[in-house]
């Protein structure tokens, strides 16, 4: 991979996040990030698109893995891995609540998908049964 390819601007927030995770251990490890980490990133890499950076950091900090780490963490980290500020009890509780909501929505979605699949199978079975009955009736009346 050439150096110009490695430094090419990210086209999407996901691409930017992947590039940042490769560059910074704290992002790769899903460590709780210091408040204002975006300013640290912009100071180190002023060519980053701010809108993409905001989206990328939003994806990162709303990920299940990050929230799981945050709910039990006590310290936030700077880009270089040094300790920043403490994680408050309120922030840990918010992370736990977000995770509960996420898993609740996911379970409801799974139930809905299972119900839809069951309804589809029931409809297919009913259609097959109907086709068999029509076939038997056709056989019965075509013999005469």
PEMO-V573785 format. One record per residue. RES is the residue in three letters. PHI is phi in radians with two decimals (none if undefined). PSI is psi in radians with two decimals (NA if undefined). Layout:
# PEMO-V573785
RES_PHI_PSI / RES_PHI_PSI
This chain:
# PEMO-V573785
UNK_none_2.18 / UNK_-1.32_2.82 / UNK_-1.13_-0.64 / UNK_-1.16_-0.57 / UNK_-1.21_-0.70 / UNK_-1.18_-0.51 / UNK_-1.69_0.08 / UNK_-1.08_2.47 / UNK_-1.14_2.50 / UNK_-1.22_2.43 / UNK_-1.55_-0.46 / UNK_-2.32_2.86 / UNK_-1.07_-0.66 / UNK_-1.12_-0.72 / UNK_-1.10_-0.76 / UNK_-1.10_-0.76 / UNK_-1.07_-0.76 / UNK_-1.07_-0.73 / UNK_-1.13_-0.74 / UNK_-1.17_-0.64 / UNK_-1.15_-0.57 / UNK_-1.23_-0.58 / UNK_-1.44_-0.60 / UNK_-2.12_2.13 / UNK_-1.01_-0.71 / UNK_-1.10_-0.59 / UNK_-1.32_-0.71 / UNK_-1.09_-0.65 / UNK_-1.55_0.00 / UNK_1.00_0.62 / UNK_-1.24_2.61 / UNK_-1.04_2.22 / UNK_-1.57_2.56 / UNK_-1.08_2.54 / UNK_-1.10_2.29 / UNK_1.50_0.36 / UNK_-1.07_-0.47 / UNK_-1.09_-0.63 / UNK_-1.18_-0.66 / UNK_-1.12_-0.75 / UNK_-1.12_-0.76 / UNK_-1.16_-0.58 / UNK_-1.15_-0.67 / UNK_-1.39_-0.58 / UNK_-2.36_1.36 / UNK_-1.14_-0.25 / UNK_-1.44_-0.06 / UNK_-1.20_2.37 / UNK_-1.20_2.13 / UNK_-1.08_-0.69 / UNK_-1.14_-0.77 / UNK_-1.13_-0.70 / UNK_-1.08_-0.78 / UNK_-1.06_-0.76 / UNK_-1.13_-0.76 / UNK_-1.11_-0.79 / UNK_-1.16_-0.60 / UNK_-1.10_-0.77 / UNK_-1.06_-0.74 / UNK_-1.15_-0.85 / UNK_-1.36_-0.19 / UNK_-1.76_0.02 / UNK_-1.26_2.63 / UNK_-1.03_-0.75 / UNK_-1.09_-0.75 / UNK_-1.14_-0.81 / UNK_-1.11_-0.64 / UNK_-1.11_-0.71 / UNK_-1.17_-0.76 / UNK_-1.13_-0.64 / UNK_-1.16_-0.31 / UNK_-2.05_0.08 / UNK_-1.46_2.77 / UNK_-2.05_-0.35 / UNK_-2.31_2.51 / UNK_-1.71_2.80 / UNK_-2.21_2.57 / UNK_-1.42_3.02 / UNK_-1.01_-0.63 / UNK_-1.40_0.02 / UNK_1.60_-0.08 / UNK_-1.30_2.69 / UNK_-1.14_2.45 / UNK_-1.93_-2.13 / UNK_-1.65_3.03 / UNK_-1.42_2.69 / UNK_-1.56_2.14 / UNK_-1.35_2.80 / UNK_-1.05_-0.66 / UNK_-1.08_-0.72 / UNK_-1.19_-0.68 / UNK_-1.12_-0.73 / UNK_-1.14_-0.69 / UNK_-1.07_-0.76 / UNK_-1.07_-0.76 / UNK_-1.11_-0.72 / UNK_-1.13_-0.74 / UNK_-1.07_-0.70 / UNK_-1.14_-0.75 / UNK_-1.04_-0.80 / UNK_-1.08_-0.74 / UNK_-1.06_-0.86 / UNK_-1.20_-0.55 / UNK_-1.15_-0.83 / UNK_-1.07_-0.71 / UNK_-1.14_-0.70 / UNK_-1.15_-0.72 / UNK_-1.12_-0.71 / UNK_-1.12_-0.72 / UNK_-1.11_-0.74 / UNK_-1.08_-0.77 / UNK_-1.09_-0.73 / UNK_-1.13_-0.71 / UNK_-1.14_-0.72 / UNK_-1.13_-0.72 / UNK_-1.12_-0.71 / UNK_-1.14_-0.72 / UNK_-1.13_-0.72 / UNK_-1.12_-0.69 / UNK_-1.12_-0.77 / UNK_-1.14_-0.69 / UNK_-1.12_-0.72 / UNK_-1.13_-0.70 / UNK_-1.13_-0.74 / UNK_-1.12_-0.75 / UNK_-1.11_-0.72 / UNK_-1.13_-0.71 / UNK_-1.14_-0.73 / UNK_-1.10_-0.74 / UNK_-1.09_-0.76 / UNK_-1.11_-0.70 / UNK_-1.13_-0.74 / UNK_-1.10_-0.75 / UNK_-1.11_-0.68 / UNK_-1.11_-0.75 / UNK_-1.13_-0.72 / UNK_-1.12_-0.72 / UNK_-1.10_-0.74 / UNK_-1.07_-0.79 / UNK_-1.08_-0.78 / UNK_-1.52_-0.26 / UNK_-1.53_-0.21 / UNK_-1.28_-0.54 / UNK_-1.29_NA
